[in-house]
Amino acid sequence: MITIKDIYEIAIPVKELSKAEAFYRNVLGLEFGLRDETRHWLFLRAGGPAGMIVLQQNAGDWQSQHFAFAVSDEELDGAAAELEERGVAVDGPYFHEWMPARSVYFTDVDGHQLELCAPVG
């Protein structure tokens, strides 16, 4: 059996790369990795070299998706407050006993449902 240890890269479809880039870099603080002008893709680092978010410009029809980003429990409330200060509506925090974790939810500029998830304990 294959032993998967983590997720390295997630691709997120976006309508306008420049708007999505502003949100993911300026609001969520993801770091620039690589811009692929040929495919209209932008690779952003999530948590340093540990993983990548790839914003892929796609003008076609697609459904919004859900993506969760890990943060520490100590940082969750401050991150939620910072999102709200930047005009992003935040829902939560909620406690998920089965995980256990606390989470807040919000949407990006393309309507994707995003989550900041803070494992507890």
NUZA-772085 format. One record per atom (N, C-alpha, C, O): atom name; x, y, z. Coordinates in Angstrom, 3 decimals, decimal comma. Atoms other than C-alpha are relative to their C-alpha. Layout:
<minus>
atom=CA	X=X	Y=Y	Z=Z
...
</minus>
This chain:
<minus>
atom=N	X=0,836	Y=-1,189	Z=0,000
atom=CA	X=0,000	Y=0,000	Z=0,000
atom=C	X=0,876	Y=1,246	Z=0,000
atom=O	X=1,949	Y=1,254	Z=0,604
atom=N	X=-0,704	Y=-1,278	Z=0,018
atom=CA	X=1,129	Y=3,567	Z=-0,688
atom=C	X=-0,278	Y=0,739	Z=1,301
atom=O	X=-1,423	Y=0,796	Z=1,749
atom=N	X=0,162	Y=-0,769	Z=-1,226
atom=CA	X=1,714	Y=5,633	Z=2,442
atom=C	X=0,087	Y=1,483	Z=-0,326
atom=O	X=1,184	Y=2,015	Z=-0,500
atom=N	X=0,023	Y=-1,432	Z=0,272
atom=CA	X=0,642	Y=9,217	Z=1,759
atom=C	X=0,245	Y=0,735	Z=1,303
atom=O	X=-0,411	Y=0,465	Z=2,308
atom=N	X=-0,387	Y=-0,701	Z=-1,211
atom=CA	X=2,218	Y=11,581	Z=4,257
atom=C	X=-0,629	Y=1,376	Z=0,131
atom=O	X=-0,784	Y=1,875	Z=1,245
atom=N	X=0,510	Y=-1,364	Z=-0,047
atom=CA	X=0,713	Y=14,947	Z=3,317
atom=C	X=-0,508	Y=0,372	Z=-1,383
atom=O	X=-0,404	Y=-0,423	Z=-2,317
atom=N	X=0,396	Y=-0,531	Z=1,300
atom=CA	X=-0,731	Y=17,035	Z=0,496
atom=C	X=1,029	Y=1,053	Z=-0,380
atom=O	X=1,353	Y=1,926	Z=0,425
atom=N	X=-1,022	Y=-0,942	Z=0,417
atom=CA	X=1,837	Y=18,952	Z=-1,524
atom=C	X=-0,545	Y=1,139	Z=-0,849
atom=O	X=-0,079	Y=2,273	Z=-0,732
atom=N	X=0,468	Y=-1,030	Z=0,921
atom=CA	X=-0,164	Y=20,835	Z=-4,155
atom=C	X=-1,500	Y=-0,131	Z=-0,218
atom=O	X=-2,021	Y=-1,233	Z=-0,393
atom=N	X=1,430	Y=-0,067	Z=0,268
atom=CA	X=-3,777	Y=21,902	Z=-4,628
atom=C	X=-0,204	Y=1,026	Z=-1,106
atom=O	X=0,382	Y=2,108	Z=-1,065
atom=N	X=0,314	Y=-0,924	Z=1,088
atom=CA	X=-5,127	Y=23,518	Z=-7,819
atom=C	X=-1,385	Y=0,594	Z=0,231
atom=O	X=-2,344	Y=-0,126	Z=0,506
atom=N	X=1,253	Y=-0,720	Z=-0,223
atom=CA	X=-7,855	Y=26,148	Z=-7,480
atom=C	X=-0,354	Y=0,756	Z=-1,278
atom=O	X=0,416	Y=1,611	Z=-1,716
atom=N	X=0,396	Y=-0,751	Z=1,187
atom=CA	X=-9,759	Y=27,357	Z=-10,554
atom=C	X=-0,468	Y=1,401	Z=0,391
atom=O	X=-1,165	Y=1,576	Z=1,391
atom=N	X=0,389	Y=-1,390	Z=-0,258
atom=CA	X=-10,227	Y=31,139	Z=-10,700
atom=C	X=-0,417	Y=0,650	Z=-1,322
atom=O	X=0,044	Y=0,252	Z=-2,391
atom=N	X=0,461	Y=-0,708	Z=1,199
atom=CA	X=-11,979	Y=33,497	Z=-13,135
atom=C	X=1,033	Y=1,007	Z=-0,486
atom=O	X=1,362	Y=1,038	Z=-1,671
atom=N	X=-1,000	Y=-1,005	Z=0,349
atom=CA	X=-9,427	Y=36,341	Z=-13,049
atom=C	X=1,201	Y=-0,171	Z=0,912
atom=O	X=1,121	Y=0,045	Z=2,122
atom=N	X=-1,203	Y=0,297	Z=-0,774
atom=CA	X=-5,927	Y=35,488	Z=-11,955
atom=C	X=0,451	Y=1,182	Z=0,844
atom=O	X=0,875	Y=0,994	Z=1,984
atom=N	X=-0,487	Y=-1,168	Z=-0,750
atom=CA	X=-5,072	Y=39,056	Z=-10,897
atom=C	X=-0,826	Y=0,236	Z=1,268
atom=O	X=-0,261	Y=0,567	Z=2,311
atom=N	X=0,844	Y=-0,169	Z=-1,195
atom=CA	X=-8,053	Y=39,299	Z=-8,502
atom=C	X=0,264	Y=-1,095	Z=1,019
atom=O	X=0,362	Y=-0,829	Z=2,217
atom=N	X=-0,274	Y=1,115	Z=-0,901
atom=CA	X=-7,402	Y=35,863	Z=-7,058
atom=C	X=1,375	Y=0,152	Z=0,643
atom=O	X=1,544	Y=-0,117	Z=1,832
atom=N	X=-1,346	Y=-0,201	Z=-0,540
atom=CA	X=-3,701	Y=36,648	Z=-6,665
atom=C	X=-0,018	Y=1,026	Z=1,119
atom=O	X=0,603	Y=0,819	Z=2,162
atom=N	X=0,070	Y=-1,028	Z=-1,039
atom=CA	X=-4,494	Y=39,803	Z=-4,712
atom=C	X=-0,598	Y=-0,566	Z=1,281
atom=O	X=-0,101	Y=-0,277	Z=2,370
atom=N	X=0,638	Y=0,570	Z=-1,191
atom=CA	X=-6,782	Y=37,869	Z=-2,349
atom=C	X=0,940	Y=-0,982	Z=0,703
atom=O	X=1,168	Y=-0,866	Z=1,907
atom=N	X=-0,808	Y=1,049	Z=-0,622
atom=CA	X=-4,497	Y=34,885	Z=-1,758
atom=C	X=1,341	Y=0,513	Z=0,516
atom=O	X=1,861	Y=-0,009	Z=1,502
atom=N	X=-1,276	Y=-0,549	Z=-0,475
atom=CA	X=-1,313	Y=36,966	Z=-1,420
atom=C	X=-0,200	Y=1,069	Z=1,061
atom=O	X=0,457	Y=1,037	Z=2,101
atom=N	X=0,142	Y=-1,137	Z=-0,909
atom=CA	X=-2,558	Y=40,126	Z=0,301
atom=C	X=-0,886	Y=-0,286	Z=1,205
atom=O	X=-0,642	Y=0,250	Z=2,286
atom=N	X=0,905	Y=0,298	Z=-1,114
atom=CA	X=-5,362	Y=38,717	Z=2,457
atom=C	X=0,470	Y=-1,231	Z=0,767
atom=O	X=0,539	Y=-1,209	Z=1,996
atom=N	X=-0,418	Y=1,231	Z=-0,687
atom=CA	X=-4,149	Y=35,176	Z=3,185
atom=C	X=1,509	Y=-0,093	Z=0,210
atom=O	X=1,971	Y=-0,953	Z=0,960
atom=N	X=-1,441	Y=-0,045	Z=-0,242
atom=CA	X=-0,434	Y=35,985	Z=2,998
atom=C	X=0,802	Y=-1,114	Z=-0,635
atom=O	X=1,913	Y=-1,395	Z=-0,186
atom=N	X=-0,777	Y=1,048	Z=0,655
atom=CA	X=0,616	Y=33,172	Z=0,664
atom=C	X=1,142	Y=0,640	Z=-0,783
atom=O	X=1,013	Y=1,746	Z=-1,308
atom=N	X=-1,210	Y=-0,532	Z=0,618
atom=CA	X=4,083	Y=33,630	Z=-0,804
atom=C	X=0,090	Y=-0,389	Z=-1,471
atom=O	X=-0,314	Y=-1,484	Z=-1,861
atom=N	X=-0,191	Y=0,248	Z=1,428
atom=CA	X=4,897	Y=33,903	Z=-4,513
atom=C	X=0,959	Y=-1,160	Z=-0,211
atom=O	X=1,980	Y=-1,273	Z=0,468
atom=N	X=-0,873	Y=1,099	Z=0,380
atom=CA	X=6,385	Y=30,781	Z=-6,056
atom=C	X=0,456	Y=0,143	Z=-1,441
atom=O	X=1,641	Y=0,342	Z=-1,708
atom=N	X=-0,322	Y=-0,053	Z=1,427
atom=CA	X=6,199	Y=30,872	Z=-9,869
atom=C	X=-1,237	Y=0,439	Z=-0,773
atom=O	X=-2,355	Y=0,037	Z=-0,451
atom=N	X=1,091	Y=-0,414	Z=0,887
atom=CA	X=4,077	Y=32,549	Z=-12,546
atom=C	X=0,214	Y=-0,688	Z=-1,348
atom=O	X=1,279	Y=-0,558	Z=-1,951
atom=N	X=-0,049	Y=0,657	Z=1,305
atom=CA	X=3,334	Y=30,475	Z=-15,668
atom=C	X=-0,945	Y=0,755	Z=-0,929
atom=O	X=-2,144	Y=0,477	Z=-0,961
atom=N	X=0,802	Y=-0,849	Z=0,884
atom=CA	X=2,128	Y=33,032	Z=-18,235
atom=C	X=-0,647	Y=-0,804	Z=-1,124
atom=O	X=-1,735	Y=-0,455	Z=-1,582
atom=N	X=0,525	Y=0,803	Z=1,102
atom=CA	X=1,606	Y=30,362	Z=-20,908
atom=C	X=-1,337	Y=-0,646	Z=0,362
atom=O	X=-2,272	Y=-0,644	Z=-0,440
atom=N	X=1,233	Y=0,675	Z=-0,427
atom=CA	X=-1,048	Y=28,494	Z=-18,920
atom=C	X=-0,898	Y=0,894	Z=0,849
atom=O	X=-2,012	Y=0,489	Z=1,182
atom=N	X=0,720	Y=-0,908	Z=-0,903
atom=CA	X=-2,219	Y=31,500	Z=-16,807
atom=C	X=-0,186	Y=-0,664	Z=1,372
atom=O	X=-1,289	Y=-0,732	Z=1,913
atom=N	X=-0,032	Y=0,626	Z=-1,314
atom=CA	X=-1,263	Y=29,732	Z=-13,590
atom=C	X=0,949	Y=0,792	Z=0,895
atom=O	X=1,927	Y=1,383	Z=0,435
atom=N	X=-0,866	Y=-0,627	Z=-0,987
atom=CA	X=0,230	Y=31,143	Z=-10,415
atom=C	X=0,198	Y=-0,980	Z=1,149
atom=O	X=-0,767	Y=-1,415	Z=1,779
atom=N	X=-0,344	Y=0,905	Z=-1,094
atom=CA	X=2,021	Y=28,916	Z=-7,905
atom=C	X=0,329	Y=0,844	Z=1,226
atom=O	X=1,181	Y=1,731	Z=1,167
atom=N	X=-0,236	Y=-0,705	Z=-1,258
atom=CA	X=1,918	Y=30,191	Z=-4,328
atom=C	X=0,408	Y=-1,013	Z=1,062
atom=O	X=-0,085	Y=-2,141	Z=1,085
atom=N	X=-0,445	Y=0,880	Z=-1,090
atom=CA	X=3,664	Y=28,711	Z=-1,309
atom=C	X=-0,933	Y=0,159	Z=1,190
atom=O	X=-1,269	Y=1,270	Z=1,598
atom=N	X=0,846	Y=0,026	Z=-1,194
atom=CA	X=1,481	Y=27,719	Z=1,612
atom=C	X=0,826	Y=-0,596	Z=1,135
atom=O	X=1,049	Y=-1,806	Z=1,173
atom=N	X=-0,802	Y=0,509	Z=-1,115
atom=CA	X=3,563	Y=27,459	Z=4,786
atom=C	X=1,432	Y=-0,302	Z=-0,392
atom=O	X=2,004	Y=-1,287	Z=0,073
atom=N	X=-1,378	Y=0,226	Z=0,418
atom=CA	X=6,959	Y=27,755	Z=3,135
atom=C	X=0,084	Y=-1,070	Z=-1,074
atom=O	X=-0,848	Y=-1,208	Z=-1,866
atom=N	X=-0,169	Y=0,990	Z=1,063
atom=CA	X=8,304	Y=24,928	Z=0,945
atom=C	X=-0,846	Y=-1,261	Z=0,183
atom=O	X=-0,755	Y=-2,187	Z=-0,624
atom=N	X=0,760	Y=1,210	Z=-0,311
atom=CA	X=5,878	Y=22,411	Z=2,488
atom=C	X=-1,121	Y=-0,295	Z=-0,987
atom=O	X=-1,494	Y=-1,458	Z=-1,141
atom=N	X=1,107	Y=0,255	Z=0,905
atom=CA	X=3,103	Y=22,861	Z=-0,075
atom=C	X=-0,286	Y=1,175	Z=-0,904
atom=O	X=0,175	Y=2,291	Z=-0,661
atom=N	X=0,294	Y=-1,020	Z=0,990
atom=CA	X=1,759	Y=24,798	Z=-3,016
atom=C	X=-1,498	Y=0,093	Z=-0,259
atom=O	X=-2,219	Y=-0,904	Z=-0,216
atom=N	X=1,338	Y=-0,284	Z=0,490
atom=CA	X=-1,522	Y=26,388	Z=-4,034
atom=C	X=0,206	Y=0,509	Z=-1,419
atom=O	X=0,983	Y=1,439	Z=-1,633
atom=N	X=-0,131	Y=-0,429	Z=1,385
atom=CA	X=-1,868	Y=26,732	Z=-7,807
atom=C	X=-1,312	Y=0,643	Z=-0,419
atom=O	X=-2,334	Y=-0,035	Z=-0,518
atom=N	X=1,169	Y=-0,705	Z=0,509
atom=CA	X=-4,325	Y=29,375	Z=-8,978
atom=C	X=0,017	Y=-0,158	Z=-1,510
atom=O	X=0,969	Y=0,257	Z=-2,170
atom=N	X=0,061	Y=0,289	Z=1,433
atom=CA	X=-5,421	Y=28,329	Z=-12,471
atom=C	X=-1,148	Y=0,778	Z=-0,625
atom=O	X=-2,317	Y=0,479	Z=-0,381
atom=N	X=1,047	Y=-0,796	Z=0,647
atom=CA	X=-7,277	Y=30,906	Z=-14,553
atom=C	X=-0,786	Y=-0,882	Z=-0,956
atom=O	X=-0,216	Y=-1,554	Z=-1,815
atom=N	X=0,882	Y=0,827	Z=0,806
atom=CA	X=-10,276	Y=29,209	Z=-16,152
atom=C	X=-1,314	Y=0,752	Z=-0,157
atom=O	X=-2,103	Y=0,829	Z=0,784
atom=N	X=1,204	Y=-0,797	Z=0,238
atom=CA	X=-13,029	Y=31,305	Z=-17,718
atom=C	X=-1,245	Y=-0,856	Z=-0,191
atom=O	X=-2,348	Y=-0,317	Z=-0,288
atom=N	X=1,141	Y=0,890	Z=0,193
atom=CA	X=-15,264	Y=28,244	Z=-18,158
atom=C	X=-0,889	Y=-0,078	Z=1,230
atom=O	X=-0,672	Y=0,627	Z=2,215
atom=N	X=0,904	Y=0,215	Z=-1,131
atom=CA	X=-18,047	Y=27,095	Z=-15,867
atom=C	X=0,549	Y=-1,103	Z=0,893
atom=O	X=0,929	Y=-2,172	Z=0,416
atom=N	X=-0,409	Y=0,988	Z=-0,988
atom=CA	X=-17,051	Y=25,270	Z=-12,706
atom=C	X=-0,691	Y=0,335	Z=1,314
atom=O	X=-1,045	Y=1,487	Z=1,567
atom=N	X=0,650	Y=-0,201	Z=-1,295
atom=CA	X=-18,576	Y=24,796	Z=-9,275
atom=C	X=1,020	Y=0,457	Z=1,022
atom=O	X=2,202	Y=0,121	Z=0,948
atom=N	X=-0,892	Y=-0,383	Z=-1,089
atom=CA	X=-17,158	Y=26,419	Z=-6,197
atom=C	X=0,388	Y=-1,246	Z=0,786
atom=O	X=-0,340	Y=-2,239	Z=0,806
atom=N	X=-0,536	Y=1,135	Z=-0,734
atom=CA	X=-15,090	Y=24,110	Z=-4,040
atom=C	X=0,334	Y=0,426	Z=1,423
atom=O	X=0,251	Y=1,604	Z=1,770
atom=N	X=-0,377	Y=-0,268	Z=-1,391
atom=CA	X=-14,004	Y=23,833	Z=-0,415
atom=C	X=1,474	Y=-0,331	Z=0,179
atom=O	X=1,945	Y=-1,387	Z=-0,244
atom=N	X=-1,407	Y=0,205	Z=-0,313
atom=CA	X=-10,396	Y=24,227	Z=0,719
atom=C	X=0,232	Y=0,438	Z=1,434
atom=O	X=-0,278	Y=1,477	Z=1,852
atom=N	X=-0,312	Y=-0,336	Z=-1,391
atom=CA	X=-9,091	Y=24,227	Z=4,302
atom=C	X=1,508	Y=0,198	Z=0,139
atom=O	X=2,309	Y=-0,565	Z=-0,402
atom=N	X=-1,399	Y=-0,314	Z=-0,277
atom=CA	X=-5,826	Y=25,780	Z=5,456
atom=C	X=0,243	Y=-0,159	Z=1,489
atom=O	X=-0,558	Y=0,303	Z=2,301
atom=N	X=-0,318	Y=0,229	Z=-1,405
atom=CA	X=-4,178	Y=24,749	Z=8,716
atom=C	X=0,658	Y=1,230	Z=0,613
atom=O	X=1,549	Y=1,836	Z=0,018
atom=N	X=-0,621	Y=-1,039	Z=-0,819
atom=CA	X=-3,349	Y=27,372	Z=11,339
atom=C	X=0,086	Y=-0,547	Z=1,426
atom=O	X=-0,545	Y=-1,554	Z=1,748
atom=N	X=-0,072	Y=0,446	Z=-1,391
atom=CA	X=-2,420	Y=27,034	Z=14,990
atom=C	X=-1,237	Y=0,491	Z=0,752
atom=O	X=-1,850	Y=1,490	Z=0,377
atom=N	X=1,159	Y=-0,397	Z=-0,800
atom=CA	X=-5,167	Y=27,215	Z=17,592
atom=C	X=0,211	Y=1,380	Z=0,611
atom=O	X=-0,736	Y=2,152	Z=0,757
atom=N	X=-0,317	Y=-1,299	Z=-0,589
atom=CA	X=-3,392	Y=30,202	Z=19,149
atom=C	X=-0,206	Y=1,146	Z=-0,995
atom=O	X=-0,466	Y=2,277	Z=-0,586
atom=N	X=0,102	Y=-1,031	Z=1,030
atom=CA	X=-3,589	Y=32,102	Z=15,845
atom=C	X=-1,392	Y=0,134	Z=-0,610
atom=O	X=-1,665	Y=1,120	Z=-1,296
atom=N	X=1,290	Y=0,026	Z=0,702
atom=CA	X=-7,154	Y=31,245	Z=14,765
atom=C	X=-0,840	Y=1,240	Z=0,240
atom=O	X=-1,327	Y=1,837	Z=-0,720
atom=N	X=0,859	Y=-1,154	Z=-0,291
atom=CA	X=-9,038	Y=34,045	Z=16,538
atom=C	X=0,575	Y=1,286	Z=-0,592
atom=O	X=-0,171	Y=2,109	Z=-1,122
atom=N	X=-0,635	Y=-1,172	Z=0,581
atom=CA	X=-6,530	Y=36,679	Z=15,450
atom=C	X=-0,106	Y=0,004	Z=-1,517
atom=O	X=-0,301	Y=1,057	Z=-2,124
atom=N	X=0,126	Y=0,095	Z=1,455
atom=CA	X=-6,635	Y=35,414	Z=11,859
atom=C	X=-1,422	Y=0,346	Z=-0,434
atom=O	X=-1,619	Y=1,032	Z=-1,436
atom=N	X=1,399	Y=-0,316	Z=0,315
atom=CA	X=-10,448	Y=35,598	Z=11,870
atom=C	X=-0,240	Y=1,502	Z=0,113
atom=O	X=-0,914	Y=2,086	Z=-0,735
atom=N	X=0,159	Y=-1,441	Z=-0,185
atom=CA	X=-10,305	Y=39,164	Z=13,200
atom=C	X=0,674	Y=0,760	Z=-1,140
atom=O	X=0,137	Y=1,758	Z=-1,621
atom=N	X=-0,701	Y=-0,663	Z=1,100
atom=CA	X=-7,763	Y=40,126	Z=10,528
atom=C	X=-0,793	Y=-0,109	Z=-1,301
atom=O	X=-0,866	Y=0,853	Z=-2,066
atom=N	X=0,842	Y=0,144	Z=1,188
atom=CA	X=-9,992	Y=38,706	Z=7,785
atom=C	X=-1,151	Y=1,005	Z=0,037
atom=O	X=-1,436	Y=1,669	Z=-0,959
atom=N	X=1,119	Y=-0,926	Z=-0,130
atom=CA	X=-12,912	Y=40,742	Z=9,095
atom=C	X=0,445	Y=1,443	Z=-0,188
atom=O	X=-0,270	Y=2,238	Z=-0,798
atom=N	X=-0,544	Y=-1,353	Z=0,192
atom=CA	X=-10,742	Y=43,886	Z=9,235
atom=C	X=0,230	Y=0,304	Z=-1,479
atom=O	X=0,175	Y=1,461	Z=-1,894
atom=N	X=-0,242	Y=-0,160	Z=1,438
atom=CA	X=-10,013	Y=43,317	Z=5,531
atom=C	X=-1,296	Y=-0,113	Z=-0,808
atom=O	X=-1,263	Y=-0,171	Z=-2,037
atom=N	X=1,291	Y=0,026	Z=0,672
atom=CA	X=-13,745	Y=43,146	Z=4,752
atom=C	X=-0,502	Y=-1,368	Z=-0,402
atom=O	X=-1,445	Y=-1,474	Z=-1,186
atom=N	X=0,413	Y=1,364	Z=0,320
atom=CA	X=-14,045	Y=39,359	Z=4,555
atom=C	X=-0,962	Y=-0,479	Z=1,094
atom=O	X=-0,616	Y=-0,466	Z=2,275
atom=N	X=0,975	Y=0,515	Z=-0,966
atom=CA	X=-17,178	Y=37,947	Z=6,223
atom=C	X=0,451	Y=-1,373	Z=0,492
atom=O	X=0,761	Y=-2,256	Z=-0,307
atom=N	X=-0,474	Y=1,234	Z=-0,623
atom=CA	X=-16,220	Y=35,170	Z=8,653
atom=C	X=-1,142	Y=-0,653	Z=0,768
atom=O	X=-1,897	Y=0,021	Z=1,470
atom=N	X=0,998	Y=0,782	Z=-0,724
atom=CA	X=-18,479	Y=32,426	Z=10,005
atom=C	X=0,735	Y=-0,916	Z=0,976
atom=O	X=1,559	Y=-1,735	Z=0,568
atom=N	X=-0,641	Y=0,839	Z=-1,003
atom=CA	X=-17,400	Y=30,812	Z=13,254
atom=C	X=0,738	Y=0,853	Z=1,007
atom=O	X=0,627	Y=2,078	Z=0,971
atom=N	X=-0,546	Y=1,350	Z=0,076
atom=CA	X=-15,383	Y=29,715	Z=15,062
atom=C	X=-0,990	Y=-1,080	Z=0,459
atom=O	X=-1,896	Y=-0,848	Z=1,258
atom=N	X=0,744	Y=1,200	Z=-0,368
atom=CA	X=-16,885	Y=26,257	Z=15,337
atom=C	X=0,985	Y=-1,025	Z=0,549
atom=O	X=2,134	Y=-1,092	Z=0,111
atom=N	X=-0,828	Y=1,077	Z=-0,524
atom=CA	X=-15,533	Y=23,358	Z=17,373
atom=C	X=-0,487	Y=-1,318	Z=-0,588
atom=O	X=-1,670	Y=-1,646	Z=-0,497
atom=N	X=0,300	Y=1,313	Z=0,582
atom=CA	X=-15,402	Y=19,972	Z=15,599
atom=C	X=0,573	Y=-1,059	Z=0,941
atom=O	X=1,766	Y=-1,361	Z=0,910
atom=N	X=-0,440	Y=0,945	Z=-1,024
atom=CA	X=-15,243	Y=17,427	Z=18,377
atom=C	X=0,669	Y=-1,231	Z=-0,597
atom=O	X=1,628	Y=-1,748	Z=-0,024
atom=N	X=-0,514	Y=1,247	Z=0,572
atom=CA	X=-14,543	Y=14,478	Z=16,079
atom=C	X=1,432	Y=0,131	Z=-0,516
atom=O	X=2,100	Y=-0,881	Z=-0,728
atom=N	X=-1,343	Y=-0,157	Z=0,571
atom=CA	X=-11,278	Y=16,011	Z=14,784
atom=C	X=1,118	Y=-0,077	Z=1,050
atom=O	X=2,025	Y=-0,861	Z=0,770
atom=N	X=0,669	Y=-1,225	Z=-0,425
atom=CA	X=-10,739	Y=17,773	Z=17,320
atom=C	X=0,713	Y=1,231	Z=-0,584
atom=O	X=1,938	Y=1,265	Z=-0,697
atom=N	X=-0,545	Y=-1,225	Z=0,579
atom=CA	X=-10,282	Y=21,227	Z=15,793
atom=C	X=-1,034	Y=1,116	Z=0,097
atom=O	X=-2,234	Y=0,874	Z=0,228
atom=N	X=0,874	Y=-1,173	Z=0,123
atom=CA	X=-11,683	Y=24,748	Z=15,697
atom=C	X=0,185	Y=0,560	Z=-1,405
atom=O	X=1,290	Y=0,546	Z=-1,948
atom=N	X=-0,061	Y=-0,507	Z=1,363
atom=CA	X=-12,536	Y=26,312	Z=12,339
atom=C	X=-0,823	Y=1,260	Z=-0,162
atom=O	X=-1,818	Y=1,471	Z=0,531
atom=N	X=0,797	Y=-1,132	Z=0,485
atom=CA	X=-13,714	Y=29,545	Z=10,750
atom=C	X=-0,113	Y=-0,170	Z=-1,511
atom=O	X=0,755	Y=-0,757	Z=-2,158
atom=N	X=0,304	Y=0,164	Z=1,416
atom=CA	X=-15,230	Y=29,745	Z=7,278
atom=C	X=-0,204	Y=1,359	Z=-0,658
atom=O	X=-0,687	Y=2,297	Z=-0,023
atom=N	X=0,154	Y=-1,230	Z=0,779
atom=CA	X=-15,216	Y=32,435	Z=4,554
atom=C	X=0,105	Y=-0,369	Z=-1,468
atom=O	X=0,409	Y=-1,515	Z=-1,798
atom=N	X=-0,105	Y=0,272	Z=1,429
atom=CA	X=-15,255	Y=32,751	Z=0,768
atom=C	X=1,070	Y=0,885	Z=-0,639
atom=O	X=1,383	Y=1,972	Z=-0,152
atom=N	X=-0,967	Y=-0,800	Z=0,750
atom=CA	X=-12,672	Y=33,936	Z=-1,723
atom=C	X=-0,727	Y=0,795	Z=-1,081
atom=O	X=-1,957	Y=0,773	Z=-1,139
atom=N	X=0,600	Y=-0,867	Z=1,015
atom=CA	X=-13,262	Y=36,292	Z=-4,665
atom=C	X=-0,729	Y=-0,773	Z=-1,091
atom=O	X=-1,496	Y=-0,180	Z=-1,849
atom=N	X=0,674	Y=0,829	Z=0,994
atom=CA	X=-14,445	Y=33,385	Z=-6,849
atom=C	X=-1,117	Y=-0,852	Z=0,598
atom=O	X=-1,710	Y=-1,676	Z=-0,097
atom=N	X=1,071	Y=0,743	Z=-0,637
atom=CA	X=-16,921	Y=31,986	Z=-4,333
atom=C	X=0,392	Y=-1,350	Z=0,573
atom=O	X=-0,472	Y=-2,100	Z=1,029
atom=N	X=-0,440	Y=1,245	Z=-0,636
atom=CA	X=-14,800	Y=29,066	Z=-3,138
atom=C	X=-0,172	Y=0,132	Z=1,511
atom=O	X=0,091	Y=1,191	Z=2,082
atom=N	X=0,180	Y=-0,005	Z=-1,444
atom=CA	X=-15,591	Y=28,131	Z=0,455
atom=C	X=1,325	Y=-0,392	Z=0,655
atom=O	X=1,814	Y=-1,510	Z=0,494
atom=N	X=-1,296	Y=0,226	Z=-0,645
atom=CA	X=-12,407	Y=28,460	Z=2,492
atom=C	X=-0,171	Y=-0,169	Z=1,496
atom=O	X=-1,141	Y=0,306	Z=2,087
atom=N	X=0,026	Y=0,280	Z=-1,432
atom=CA	X=-11,653	Y=27,330	Z=6,017
atom=C	X=1,400	Y=0,175	Z=0,557
atom=O	X=2,383	Y=-0,237	Z=-0,058
atom=N	X=-1,216	Y=0,047	Z=-0,795
atom=CA	X=-8,958	Y=28,068	Z=8,534
atom=C	X=-0,287	Y=-1,001	Z=1,092
atom=O	X=-1,216	Y=-0,819	Z=1,878
atom=N	X=0,228	Y=1,103	Z=-0,933
atom=CA	X=-8,689	Y=24,914	Z=10,614
atom=C	X=1,164	Y=-0,095	Z=0,971
atom=O	X=2,324	Y=-0,174	Z=0,565
atom=N	X=-1,010	Y=0,044	Z=-1,038
atom=CA	X=-6,842	Y=24,785	Z=13,925
atom=C	X=-0,154	Y=-1,267	Z=0,834
atom=O	X=-1,025	Y=-1,323	Z=1,702
atom=N	X=0,069	Y=1,196	Z=-0,839
atom=CA	X=-6,244	Y=21,310	Z=15,357
atom=C	X=0,250	Y=0,356	Z=1,465
atom=O	X=1,101	Y=1,187	Z=1,782
atom=N	X=-0,096	Y=-0,253	Z=-1,439
atom=CA	X=-6,655	Y=21,275	Z=19,138
atom=C	X=0,564	Y=-1,250	Z=0,670
atom=O	X=0,146	Y=-2,371	Z=0,381
atom=N	X=-0,542	Y=1,128	Z=-0,771
atom=CA	X=-4,586	Y=19,113	Z=21,486
atom=C	X=1,011	Y=-0,716	Z=-0,780
atom=O	X=1,581	Y=-1,696	Z=-0,300
</minus>
